[in-house]
Every structure is written in C-alpha cells, then in structure tokens.
Amino acid sequence: VLTWLEENKKTLGIGIAVVSAVVVTLIVQKNLHASAEAEANQALLATLGSTSKTNGPSAEELFKVASQHSGTAAAERSEFLAATKLFEDGKYAEAQKAFETFNQSHADSLLGGAATYGVASALDAQNKAADAVSAYARFISGFASDPLVPQARLSKALIHESQKQYSEAVALYDDVSKDTTSMAAQEASTRKAALLQAHPELTPAVTNAPAVKPAVKPVP
C-alpha cells in the first residue's frame, strides 16, 4: 500500500486539489448568494422605509430594486410590490401587464395566486367584463384554497349582475354568503337579498311545501 501511495501520490494530490477547489467554489457561491440576498433585502427595506414620500416608494423605485438584485427572493417581492403599486396608482393596464410578467417570470412563486388575482382585478378595473370574468375563474380554479377566493367570487358576481346575468350572480352570491369565515360573506348576502327583491322571479320555487288536504265533506 505504501508503495502504491508513493507511486501515485502526485495523482492523488491533483485529485484532492480538484475536489478541494470544487468544494471551496461551492462554499464561495453559497456565501455570495447569501450575501446577495442580504444586500437585496437591505435595498428593499431601505426603499420601503424611505420617509421622503408619504405614499411610499414608487413603482419605478421598486422595479429598480428588482432589476439591480435580479435572481434574489427580495427582487421577486419587489417586482410584485411594484405591480401592486401600479394598481394602487390607478395605472390598471400597466398593473395588468406587470402581474402577467411576474407570473411568467416566477411560475413557482408563492405570490403566484396573488398575482393572478391582480390580473383579474386590473381587468375588472378597466371594465373589461368578459376578460375579468375569465381571469377570476382561472384564479378560483387554480388557487381554490387561497383566502382571496371568496372575494374573487364576489367580484365575479358583481360583474354578472352589472351585465344583467342575474342567475349567475345569485348563484355566486349564495356560494359566498355560505362561507361565514369570509369578510365577503355579509356583502354577498346583502346583495343577494337585494337582487331577489328586485327580481322575485329569481327566487327558487318551494318544492317541499306540505300537500294540501282535500276538504272533508260532512256526512249527511
């Protein structure tokens, strides 16, 4: 064994050096990634914590953080916040595009549901009724357990009602009103009652009423 080691120690030395180089490279890359994440988080926090503006950072400032720290989780969050800011500023078409771009760039993001809801809300705000209904439906079916689903159903119902599609609206209001854990339940219940009052023909017929007994003729 010693003879073999003596004969091959040069080869072994090279092998160990290569392995060591790979390990060190991986450690450096991991540390650099951690450092990049920390730097990105600091940049985002600094932007969000800026006191120079009463309404917080602009969408442009948030997009800048995302661009400068691309590939980090903080950049992903910053990009989502930028899209949200566009919506808050009433720039609905830009917000729609930003949310769509976010979902394309971050297909596995935990914020994917919120971004999909954002697309639907932006379409709704632009009065694109048919597109908004389809977008809400995609959100509801794709993110069934998301806490925003009741609100999406309510928004979808409101569009149906505005389009005089009353049966669809009543059905959705009914679904939402049954979810007592949702903040949208009360509004759905109120709107359903108002819609049924305005359109009594939508009230389902009572099918379980007791049968009327025939009158008993007195025995002569």
Secondary structure, DSSP 8 states (H G I E B T S, - for coil): -HHHHHHHHHHHHHHHHHHHHHHHHHHHHHHHHHHHHHHHHHHHHHHHT--S-TT---HHHHHHHHHHTTTSHHHHHHHHHHHHHHHHTT-HHHHHHHHHHHHHH-TT-TTHHHHHHHHHHHHHHTT-HHHHHHHHHHHHHH-TT-TTHHHHHHHHHHHHHHTT-HHHHHHHHHHHHT-TTSTHHHHHHHHHHHHHHH-GGGS-----------------
